Amino acid sequence: MLSAFVSALRTPDLRRKILFTLGLVALYRVGALIPSPGVDYGRVRQCIDIANSGDSAGIYSLINLFSGGALLQMSIFAIGIMPYITASIIVQLLTVVIPKFEELRKEGQSGQAKMTQYTRYLSIALAILQSTGIVALAARGQLLQGCDDIIADKSIFGLAIIVLVMTAGAAMVMWFGEVITERGVGNGMSLLIFAGIASRIPSEGKSILDSRGPLVFAFVCLAALLIIAGVVFVEQGQRRIPVQYAKRMVGRKMYGGSSTYLPLKVNQAGVIPVIFASSLLYLPNLIAQLTSASTAVDPSWWQRLINTYLVNPANPVYIAIYFGLIVFFTYFYVAITFNPEERADEMKKFGGFIPGIRPGQPTADYLNYVLSRITLPGAIYLGTIAVLPNLFLDIGNGGGAQNLPFGGTAVLIMVSVGLDTVKQIESQLMQRNYEGFLK
C-alpha cells in the first residue's frame, strides 16, 4: 500500500489530485474550528468539557462524530455533511416508492444528474431544518445542559444570522465533497467524514491516557488494532457467484463466451443501518427536549423511561434495542438497494447465466436465497461492531460511547473509506503505468 502511495506521488497527474484533495480537506477542518457569528467560543469550550464528563451531549454524538466535533462548537460547518447524507438516503429510498425516480435511475447519466440536483435541494432544506433546531436548542440551553449563555444575541435577527451561516456552511461542505469526487481522489463526502472522525482520535486518546493511565491506553490501542483487522477482513469478504455469457454473432463478429462473477459482499448494506438505528434511538430524547421548556426537576414517567433505556448507552436494554434495530435495518436496506429480479433480467438480456441455474425467475430466486444467507452474518457483524463501545464505556473518560476512538460507526466508516480510497488510487495508478507483455 505504501509503495502505491509513493508511486502515485511520483505521477504528476495523480500527485495534483492527491494534493488538491488534501487541500480541500484541510480547508474543511479549518472551517470546522471557526465559530459562527454571535457565539461565545470560550464558553462553548467550557460547556463541552463539562458535557464530556456526562451524557448531556450523547443525543448529538452521531452528528458531532461526522462533523469532527464542529456541531457542539457551533462552528460555521457545524451541520457538516449530515444533511447531504440524509438527503441521499431519502432519495435512494424514494426510488423504490416513486416511479418517476425509478425512471430517472434507468435513464443513465442524464437521469442521475437530475437525481443529484434533487438531492442538493433536499440537502439545503434539511440543513435549514437542522440548523434551526440546533440554534433553538443552544439558545434555550439544551444543546449543552446548563449552558444557555453561549449565544450573545438571542434576538430573532441574531439567531437567523447563525442559521443562515450554518446553512451556507453545509452547502459549502456539500460543494467540497462533490469537487473532491470530480477532481480529486476517492469519494469526497466519505473523505470529509473520514477527516472529521480522524481529527478526534488524538484528543480522545489523550483523554484516555490522562484519565486511565498507560496500561489501559495500551489495551485500547491493542483492541483497536484487533477491531480494525476484523473489520478489514469482513469488509473484504464477498460471495462470488460465477456468471457465464453465451457466445452470440453480431454481424461477422463473435461476442460473449466469457466467464465472470457477481460479487455479493458480506456487509452489503455498509454503515447505513448503523446510522438509521442511531438516529431512531436519538429521536425520542430529541422530541422530549424540544417539547419541554427546560429540564424538569421531577420528570414524568415517560421521560424517566427514555433517560433510563433510550439515552444511557451502557444499559442492557439500550444495547439490545440498538442491536435489534441494526439487524432489522440491514435486511431492510439490502432488500431495497439490491433487486434480484432486476439483476436476473439484466443477465438474461445480455446472454448471461449462472451455471446450473436457468435464466429468469430461477436465477432471481437463487440470488435472493444467497443474499438472505450472507445478510445474516453481515447484520450480526454490524451490530457487534456498533455495540462494542457500549460494552467498554468505563474505559473512556466519563461514559460516552463517542469517547472510544475505535469502535462502532467510526471504525466502520474509517476502514471502508480507507479501503475504497486505496483501491481508487491503485486503479488510477494501474491505468497510467500499465506494463505490456513485450516490456
C-alpha positions in Angstrom: 0.0 0.0 0.0 2.8 2.4 0.9 4.5 1.6 -2.5 1.3 2.5 -4.2 1.2 5.9 -2.5 4.9 6.6 -3.3 4.2 5.7 -7.0 1.1 7.9 -7.0 3.1 10.9 -5.7 5.6 10.3 -8.4 2.9 10.5 -11.1 2.2 14.3 -11.8 -1.5 13.9 -12.6 -2.2 11.7 -9.5 0.0 14.0 -7.3 -2.1 17.0 -8.3 -5.3 15.1 -7.5 -4.0 14.0 -4.1 -2.7 17.5 -3.1 -6.0 19.0 -4.3 -7.9 16.6 -2.1 -5.7 17.2 0.9 -6.1 21.0 0.4 -9.9 20.9 0.5 -9.9 18.5 3.4 -7.6 20.9 5.3 -9.8 23.8 4.4 -12.8 21.9 5.7 -11.1 21.2 9.0 -10.2 24.9 9.4 -13.8 25.9 8.8 -14.9 23.4 11.5 -12.9 25.5 14.0 -14.3 28.9 13.1 -17.2 29.8 15.4 -20.5 31.2 14.0 -21.2 34.9 14.5 -22.5 35.7 17.9 -21.2 32.5 19.6 -19.0 32.7 22.6 -16.3 30.2 21.7 -14.6 30.2 25.1 -17.9 29.5 26.8 -18.6 26.7 24.3 -15.3 25.0 25.1 -16.1 25.1 28.9 -19.5 23.6 28.3 -18.1 20.9 26.1 -15.6 19.9 28.8 -18.5 19.7 31.3 -20.6 17.7 28.8 -17.9 15.2 28.1 -18.0 14.2 31.8 -21.6 13.1 31.4 -24.2 12.2 28.9 -25.7 15.5 28.1 -24.3 15.6 24.6 -24.9 11.9 23.9 -28.0 12.6 21.8 -26.0 14.6 19.3 -23.0 12.3 19.2 -23.7 10.9 15.7 -23.8 14.4 14.0 -21.0 15.6 16.2 -19.0 12.5 15.2 -19.5 13.1 11.5 -18.7 16.8 11.8 -15.5 16.2 13.7 -16.7 17.9 16.8 -17.9 21.0 14.9 -21.5 20.7 16.0 -21.1 21.2 19.7 -18.6 24.0 18.9 -21.3 25.9 17.0 -18.9 26.5 14.1 -19.7 27.6 10.5 -19.5 23.9 9.5 -21.5 22.7 12.5 -24.1 20.9 10.4 -21.4 19.3 8.3 -22.2 16.6 5.8 -25.2 15.1 7.6 -27.9 16.9 5.5 -26.4 15.5 2.3 -26.1 12.0 3.7 -29.7 12.1 4.9 -30.9 13.5 1.6 -29.0 10.9 -0.4 -30.6 8.1 1.7 -34.1 9.6 1.3 -33.7 9.9 -2.4 -32.4 6.4 -2.7 -35.4 5.0 -0.7 -37.8 7.1 -2.7 -36.5 5.4 -5.9 -38.4 2.3 -4.9 -41.6 4.2 -4.0 -41.9 6.9 -6.7 -42.0 5.6 -10.3 -40.6 8.9 -11.6 -37.4 8.4 -9.6 -37.1 4.8 -10.9 -37.4 6.1 -14.4 -34.6 8.6 -13.8 -32.4 6.0 -12.4 -32.7 3.9 -15.5 -32.0 6.8 -17.8 -28.3 6.7 -17.1 -26.1 9.7 -16.7 -28.8 12.3 -17.5 -31.2 10.8 -15.0 -28.5 10.6 -12.4 -27.8 14.3 -12.9 -31.4 15.2 -12.2 -31.5 13.0 -9.1 -28.3 14.6 -7.9 -30.0 18.0 -8.3 -33.0 16.9 -6.3 -30.6 15.6 -3.6 -28.9 19.1 -3.4 -32.3 20.8 -3.0 -33.3 18.4 -0.3 -29.9 18.8 1.4 -30.4 22.6 1.7 -33.9 22.2 3.1 -32.6 19.7 5.7 -29.7 22.0 6.5 -32.1 24.8 7.3 -34.2 22.5 9.4 -31.3 21.0 11.4 -29.5 24.4 11.9 -32.8 25.9 13.1 -33.3 23.1 15.6 -29.7 23.2 16.9 -29.7 27.0 17.2 -33.0 26.9 19.1 -31.7 24.3 21.5 -28.5 26.3 22.0 -30.4 29.5 22.8 -32.6 27.6 25.3 -29.5 26.0 27.0 -30.5 22.4 25.9 -27.7 21.8 23.3 -25.3 21.5 26.2 -27.1 21.2 29.5 -26.7 24.2 31.8 -25.2 26.4 29.1 -27.7 29.0 28.0 -25.3 31.8 27.5 -23.2 30.6 24.5 -25.2 32.8 22.1 -24.8 36.5 22.8 -27.6 37.9 20.6 -30.8 35.9 21.1 -33.0 38.1 19.1 -34.8 36.8 16.0 -32.3 38.6 13.7 -29.3 37.3 15.6 -30.5 33.7 15.6 -31.5 34.0 11.9 -27.9 35.1 11.1 -26.5 32.0 12.8 -29.0 29.7 11.0 -28.0 31.4 7.6 -24.3 30.9 8.2 -24.7 27.3 9.2 -26.8 26.5 6.2 -24.3 28.2 3.9 -21.6 26.2 5.6 -23.5 23.0 4.9 -23.9 24.0 1.3 -20.1 24.7 1.1 -19.3 21.3 2.6 -21.5 19.7 0.1 -19.7 21.5 -2.7 -16.3 20.4 -1.2 -17.4 16.8 -1.4 -18.6 17.0 -5.0 -15.5 18.8 -6.2 -13.2 16.2 -4.5 -15.2 13.4 -6.1 -14.9 15.1 -9.5 -11.4 16.4 -9.5 -9.7 14.6 -6.6 -9.2 11.1 -5.4 -11.9 9.0 -3.7 -15.4 9.8 -2.7 -15.5 13.4 -1.5 -18.3 13.0 1.0 -16.8 9.9 2.6 -13.4 11.6 2.8 -14.8 14.6 4.7 -16.5 12.3 7.2 -13.2 10.3 7.5 -11.3 13.6 8.2 -13.9 14.6 10.8 -13.6 11.3 12.7 -9.8 11.1 12.4 -9.4 14.6 13.8 -10.9 13.5 17.1 -8.7 10.4 17.7 -5.7 12.3 19.2 -7.7 14.2 21.7 -9.8 11.2 22.7 -6.7 9.1 23.0 -5.0 11.7 25.2 -8.1 11.9 27.5 -8.0 8.1 28.0 -4.2 8.2 28.7 -4.6 11.0 31.2 -7.7 9.6 33.0 -7.0 5.8 32.9 -3.2 5.6 32.7 -0.8 4.0 30.1 -1.9 0.4 30.8 -5.5 1.0 29.8 -4.4 3.1 26.9 -2.2 0.3 25.6 -5.1 -2.1 26.0 -7.3 0.3 24.0 -4.7 0.6 21.2 -4.4 -3.2 21.0 -8.1 -3.7 21.0 -8.4 -1.0 18.3 -5.9 -2.9 16.1 -7.8 -6.2 16.5 -11.1 -4.5 15.7 -9.6 -2.8 12.6 -8.2 -6.2 11.4 -11.5 -7.9 11.9 -13.4 -5.1 10.1 -11.0 -5.2 7.2 -11.4 -9.0 7.0 -15.2 -8.8 6.9 -15.4 -5.8 4.6 -13.3 -7.6 2.0 -15.3 -10.7 2.3 -17.7 -11.5 -0.6 -19.6 -14.3 -2.2 -18.6 -14.6 -5.8 -21.4 -16.1 -7.9 -20.0 -17.4 -11.3 -21.7 -16.0 -14.4 -21.2 -17.4 -17.9 -22.0 -15.4 -21.0 -23.1 -17.3 -24.1 -21.5 -16.7 -27.5 -23.5 -14.7 -30.0 -23.0 -13.4 -33.5 -23.3 -9.7 -34.2 -22.7 -9.2 -38.0 -19.5 -11.1 -38.7 -18.1 -10.9 -35.2 -18.4 -13.3 -32.3 -19.1 -11.7 -28.9 -19.5 -13.3 -25.5 -18.3 -16.6 -24.3 -16.6 -15.0 -21.3 -16.7 -16.0 -17.6 -17.0 -13.6 -14.8 -18.6 -13.4 -11.4 -21.2 -11.4 -9.5 -19.8 -10.2 -6.1 -22.1 -10.1 -3.1 -20.4 -8.6 -0.1 -21.0 -9.9 3.4 -21.6 -6.4 4.5 -23.8 -5.4 1.6 -25.5 -2.5 3.4 -22.4 -0.7 4.6 -22.7 1.7 7.5 -26.3 2.8 6.6 -28.1 0.5 9.1 -26.0 1.9 12.0 -26.9 5.4 11.0 -30.6 4.5 10.8 -30.6 2.8 14.2 -28.7 5.6 15.9 -31.0 8.2 14.5 -34.1 6.3 15.6 -32.8 5.9 19.1 -32.0 9.6 19.4 -35.4 10.7 18.2 -37.4 10.1 21.4 -35.0 12.1 23.5 -34.8 14.9 20.9 -38.6 15.2 20.8 -38.7 15.2 24.7 -36.1 18.1 24.7 -37.9 20.1 22.0 -41.3 19.8 23.7 -40.1 20.8 27.2 -39.2 24.3 28.1 -36.3 23.1 30.3 -35.1 20.0 32.1 -37.7 19.2 34.7 -36.6 18.7 38.2 -39.1 15.8 38.6 -39.5 14.4 35.1 -42.6 12.4 34.2 -42.6 8.6 33.9 -42.0 8.6 30.2 -39.1 11.0 30.5 -37.5 8.8 33.1 -38.2 5.8 30.8 -36.4 7.5 27.9 -33.5 8.6 30.1 -33.1 5.1 31.5 -33.5 2.9 28.5 -33.0 5.1 25.4 -30.3 7.6 26.5 -27.9 5.6 28.7 -25.8 3.6 26.2 -24.5 1.3 29.0 -28.0 0.0 29.8 -28.5 -3.6 28.6 -32.0 -2.7 27.2 -30.4 0.1 25.1 -27.8 -2.3 23.8 -30.4 -4.9 22.9 -32.7 -2.4 21.1 -29.7 -0.9 19.3 -28.5 -4.3 18.1 -32.0 -5.4 17.0 -32.6 -2.2 15.1 -29.3 -2.6 13.2 -30.2 -6.2 12.2 -33.6 -5.0 11.1 -32.3 -2.1 9.0 -29.6 -4.3 7.5 -32.2 -6.6 6.0 -34.5 -3.6 5.1 -31.7 -1.6 3.3 -30.4 -4.7 1.4 -33.9 -5.5 0.2 -34.3 -2.0 -1.1 -30.9 -1.5 -2.8 -30.4 -5.0 -4.3 -33.2 -6.3 -6.6 -32.6 -9.9 -7.5 -35.3 -9.8 -10.3 -33.6 -6.8 -11.9 -30.2 -8.4 -11.8 -31.6 -11.6 -13.3 -33.3 -9.7 -16.1 -30.0 -7.8 -16.9 -28.1 -11.1 -17.1 -30.8 -12.7 -19.3 -30.8 -9.6 -21.6 -27.0 -9.9 -22.2 -27.0 -13.6 -22.5 -25.6 -14.4 -19.1 -26.5 -17.2 -16.8 -25.3 -18.9 -13.6 -24.0 -22.4 -14.3 -26.7 -25.0 -13.2 -29.4 -22.3 -12.8 -31.9 -21.5 -15.5 -32.2 -17.8 -16.6 -35.1 -15.7 -15.4 -37.1 -16.3 -12.3 -34.9 -19.3 -11.1 -31.9 -17.1 -11.2 -33.7 -14.4 -9.2 -34.7 -17.0 -6.6 -31.2 -18.2 -6.4 -29.8 -14.7 -5.9 -32.4 -14.0 -3.3 -31.5 -17.2 -1.4 -27.8 -16.5 -1.4 -28.3 -12.9 -0.4 -30.5 -13.8 2.5 -27.9 -16.3 3.7 -25.0 -13.9 3.7 -27.0 -10.9 5.1 -27.5 -12.6 8.5 -23.7 -12.8 9.3 -23.3 -9.3 7.9 -26.1 -7.9 10.1 -24.7 -9.7 13.2 -21.2 -8.3 12.4 -22.6 -4.7 12.0 -24.5 -5.0 15.3 -21.5 -6.4 17.2 -19.1 -3.7 16.0 -21.6 -1.0 16.7 -22.3 -2.1 20.3 -18.7 -2.7 21.2 -18.1 0.9 22.5 -21.3 0.5 24.7 -19.7 -2.6 26.3 -16.5 -0.7 27.2 -17.9 2.6 28.3 -15.8 2.6 31.6 -12.6 2.6 29.6 -13.3 6.2 28.4 -13.2 9.4 30.3 -16.7 9.6 31.5 -19.2 7.3 29.9 -19.9 8.4 26.4 -19.8 5.9 23.6 -18.2 8.6 21.4 -15.2 8.6 23.8 -13.9 5.3 22.4 -11.7 6.3 19.5 -12.0 3.0 17.6 -15.4 1.3 17.6 -18.9 1.4 16.2 -19.7 3.8 13.4 -16.2 5.4 13.5 -14.2 2.3 12.7 -16.7 1.1 10.1 -16.5 4.4 8.2 -12.7 4.9 8.5 -11.9 1.4 7.3 -14.4 1.3 4.4 -13.3 4.8 3.2 -9.7 4.0 3.6 -10.0 0.7 1.6 -12.1 2.4 -1.1 -9.6 5.3 -1.5 -6.6 3.0 -1.7 -8.4 0.9 -4.4 -9.1 4.0 -6.4 -5.5 5.2 -6.2 -4.2 1.8 -7.3 -6.7 1.6 -10.1 -5.7 5.0 -11.5 -2.1 4.1 -11.0 -2.5 0.9 -13.0 -4.1 2.8 -15.9 -1.1 5.2 -16.1 1.7 2.6 -15.5 0.4 -0.4 -17.4 3.2 -2.7 -18.4 2.6 -4.8 -21.5 3.9 -8.3 -22.3 6.7 -7.0 -24.6 8.3 -4.8 -22.0 
